[in-house]
């Protein structure tokens, strides 16, 4: 290396400037490598943040839908208090039947659906029976009136 520096000096170059330039190049190489490491680190962080952002967007969408459904339920009169009662009922159902709460929800919904169908099928029949009862009662009133009139006629005929 000493020979190289002497040769550079003999050719008319300033050895100190050349050594300074080599030092700068070495420093720049070190800096370049550090920046590559930093870029890789930042790219990984960016990927991680993009995944988190997507998850937050999905959560936000889910929460927006939940709020919309809650608002619909609240408009129907099924607010927080009623939902709390529903949660407590399902929790009790799970404990009483020794099943998980998610299974209790399914059982509860199936029971409501089945019983609703069963009950709603009888609503029209119930209306028919009410109408038939009203008609029968009207007929009975007419028969009572006729019977009363017939009794009067019979009494009148006996008196003759």
C-alpha contacts under 8 A as a table, 3 or more apart, distances in Angstrom:
res1	aa1	res2	aa2	distance
1	X	4	X	5.04
1	X	5	X	6.34
2	X	5	X	5.16
2	X	6	X	6.25
3	X	6	X	5.05
3	X	7	X	6.09
4	X	7	X	5.02
4	X	8	X	6.15
5	X	8	X	5.06
5	X	9	X	6.19
5	X	15	X	6.25
6	X	9	X	5.02
6	X	10	X	6.16
7	X	10	X	5.05
7	X	11	X	6.27
8	X	11	X	5.21
8	X	12	X	6.68
8	X	13	X	5.60
8	X	14	X	7.43
8	X	15	X	6.42
9	X	12	X	5.25
9	X	13	X	5.22
9	X	14	X	6.17
9	X	15	X	6.00
10	X	13	X	7.31
13	X	18	X	7.89
14	X	17	X	5.45
14	X	18	X	6.49
15	X	18	X	5.09
15	X	19	X	6.05
16	X	19	X	5.12
16	X	20	X	5.99
17	X	20	X	4.94
17	X	21	X	6.12
18	X	21	X	5.00
18	X	22	X	6.21
19	X	22	X	5.06
19	X	23	X	6.12
20	X	23	X	5.01
20	X	24	X	6.18
21	X	24	X	4.95
21	X	25	X	6.11
22	X	25	X	4.97
22	X	26	X	6.06
23	X	26	X	5.01
23	X	27	X	6.10
24	X	27	X	4.98
24	X	28	X	6.03
25	X	28	X	4.99
25	X	29	X	6.11
26	X	29	X	5.06
26	X	30	X	6.26
27	X	30	X	5.08
27	X	31	X	6.12
28	X	31	X	4.92
28	X	32	X	5.90
29	X	32	X	4.96
29	X	33	X	6.22
30	X	33	X	5.23
30	X	34	X	6.24
31	X	34	X	5.02
31	X	35	X	6.09
32	X	35	X	5.07
32	X	36	X	6.20
33	X	36	X	5.04
33	X	37	X	6.33
34	X	37	X	5.14
34	X	38	X	6.19
35	X	38	X	4.86
35	X	39	X	5.96
36	X	39	X	5.04
36	X	40	X	6.18
37	X	40	X	5.19
37	X	41	X	6.19
38	X	41	X	5.01
38	X	42	X	6.08
39	X	42	X	5.03
39	X	43	X	6.02
40	X	43	X	5.09
40	X	44	X	6.28
41	X	44	X	5.25
41	X	45	X	6.27
42	X	45	X	4.91
42	X	46	X	5.97
43	X	46	X	4.94
43	X	47	X	6.19
44	X	47	X	5.12
44	X	48	X	6.18
45	X	48	X	4.98
45	X	49	X	6.03
46	X	49	X	5.03
46	X	50	X	6.04
47	X	50	X	5.05
47	X	51	X	6.31
48	X	51	X	5.21
48	X	52	X	6.30
49	X	52	X	4.96
49	X	53	X	5.98
50	X	53	X	4.98
50	X	54	X	6.19
51	X	54	X	5.16
51	X	55	X	6.27
52	X	55	X	5.07
52	X	56	X	6.12
53	X	56	X	5.00
53	X	57	X	6.12
54	X	57	X	5.01
54	X	58	X	6.24
55	X	58	X	5.08
55	X	59	X	6.12
56	X	59	X	4.95
56	X	60	X	5.92
57	X	60	X	4.95
57	X	61	X	6.13
58	X	61	X	5.06
58	X	62	X	6.19
59	X	62	X	5.03
59	X	63	X	6.03
60	X	63	X	5.06
60	X	64	X	5.99
61	X	64	X	5.06
61	X	65	X	6.26
62	X	65	X	5.20
62	X	66	X	6.19
63	X	66	X	4.89
63	X	67	X	6.05
64	X	67	X	5.15
64	X	68	X	6.21
65	X	68	X	5.05
65	X	69	X	6.26
66	X	69	X	5.14
66	X	70	X	6.02
67	X	70	X	4.93
67	X	71	X	6.05
68	X	71	X	5.14
68	X	72	X	6.33
69	X	72	X	5.04
69	X	73	X	6.20
70	X	73	X	5.03
70	X	74	X	6.02
70	X	79	X	7.63
71	X	74	X	4.96
71	X	75	X	6.17
72	X	75	X	5.16
72	X	76	X	6.48
73	X	76	X	5.06
73	X	77	X	6.44
73	X	78	X	5.01
73	X	79	X	6.46
74	X	77	X	4.99
74	X	78	X	4.82
74	X	79	X	4.45
74	X	80	X	7.74
75	X	78	X	7.19
75	X	79	X	7.93
78	X	81	X	7.67
78	X	82	X	5.42
78	X	83	X	6.55
79	X	82	X	5.42
79	X	83	X	6.10
80	X	83	X	5.03
80	X	84	X	6.03
81	X	84	X	5.07
81	X	85	X	6.38
82	X	85	X	5.03
82	X	86	X	6.24
83	X	86	X	4.86
83	X	87	X	6.14
84	X	87	X	5.05
84	X	88	X	6.15
85	X	88	X	5.08
85	X	89	X	6.03
86	X	89	X	5.03
86	X	90	X	6.19
87	X	90	X	5.22
87	X	91	X	6.09
88	X	91	X	5.00
88	X	92	X	6.12
89	X	92	X	5.13
89	X	93	X	6.09
90	X	93	X	4.86
90	X	94	X	6.18
90	X	101	X	6.88
90	X	104	X	6.01
90	X	105	X	6.25
90	X	108	X	7.06
91	X	94	X	5.13
91	X	95	X	6.35
91	X	101	X	6.11
91	X	104	X	7.48
92	X	95	X	5.08
92	X	96	X	5.98
93	X	96	X	5.18
93	X	97	X	6.10
93	X	104	X	6.16
94	X	97	X	5.33
94	X	98	X	5.73
94	X	99	X	4.92
94	X	100	X	5.72
94	X	101	X	5.33
94	X	103	X	7.50
94	X	104	X	5.06
95	X	98	X	5.04
95	X	99	X	6.57
95	X	100	X	7.93
96	X	99	X	7.99
99	X	103	X	6.25
99	X	104	X	6.49
100	X	103	X	5.22
100	X	104	X	6.18
101	X	104	X	4.78
101	X	105	X	6.16
102	X	105	X	5.08
102	X	106	X	6.48
103	X	106	X	5.08
103	X	107	X	6.16
104	X	107	X	4.94
104	X	108	X	5.91
105	X	108	X	5.04
105	X	109	X	6.11
106	X	109	X	5.21
106	X	110	X	6.05
107	X	110	X	5.09
107	X	111	X	6.01
108	X	111	X	5.11
108	X	112	X	6.16
109	X	112	X	5.09
109	X	113	X	6.02
110	X	113	X	5.06
110	X	114	X	5.92
111	X	114	X	5.20
111	X	115	X	5.85
112	X	115	X	5.29
112	X	116	X	5.74
113	X	116	X	5.14
113	X	117	X	6.19
114	X	117	X	5.24
114	X	118	X	6.14
115	X	118	X	4.83
115	X	119	X	5.84
116	X	119	X	5.09
116	X	120	X	5.70
117	X	120	X	5.14
117	X	121	X	6.02
118	X	121	X	5.34
118	X	122	X	6.77
119	X	122	X	5.26
119	X	123	X	6.47
120	X	123	X	5.11
120	X	124	X	7.51
121	X	124	X	6.52
121	X	125	X	7.33
122	X	125	X	4.94
122	X	126	X	5.84
123	X	126	X	4.97
123	X	127	X	6.27
124	X	127	X	5.08
124	X	128	X	6.29
125	X	128	X	4.99
125	X	129	X	6.20
126	X	129	X	5.07
126	X	130	X	6.13
127	X	130	X	5.04
127	X	131	X	6.18
128	X	131	X	5.15
128	X	132	X	6.10
129	X	132	X	4.90
129	X	133	X	5.95
130	X	133	X	5.01
130	X	134	X	6.17
131	X	134	X	5.11
131	X	135	X	6.22
132	X	135	X	5.05
132	X	136	X	6.07
133	X	136	X	5.00
133	X	137	X	6.02
134	X	137	X	5.06
134	X	138	X	6.14
135	X	138	X	5.08
135	X	139	X	6.16
136	X	139	X	4.98
136	X	140	X	6.01
137	X	140	X	4.92
137	X	141	X	6.18
138	X	141	X	5.13
138	X	142	X	6.35
139	X	142	X	5.07
139	X	143	X	6.11
140	X	143	X	4.94
140	X	144	X	6.06
141	X	144	X	5.07
141	X	145	X	6.15
142	X	145	X	5.06
142	X	146	X	6.08
143	X	146	X	4.94
143	X	147	X	5.92
144	X	147	X	4.93
144	X	148	X	5.98
145	X	148	X	5.03
145	X	149	X	6.19
146	X	149	X	5.05
146	X	150	X	5.95
147	X	150	X	4.85
147	X	151	X	5.99
148	X	151	X	5.02
148	X	152	X	6.31
149	X	152	X	5.02
149	X	153	X	6.23
150	X	153	X	5.02
150	X	154	X	6.01
151	X	154	X	4.98
151	X	155	X	6.07
152	X	155	X	5.08
152	X	156	X	6.10
153	X	156	X	5.00
153	X	157	X	6.12
154	X	157	X	5.07
154	X	158	X	6.21
155	X	158	X	5.12
155	X	159	X	6.30
156	X	159	X	5.19
156	X	160	X	6.63
157	X	160	X	5.22
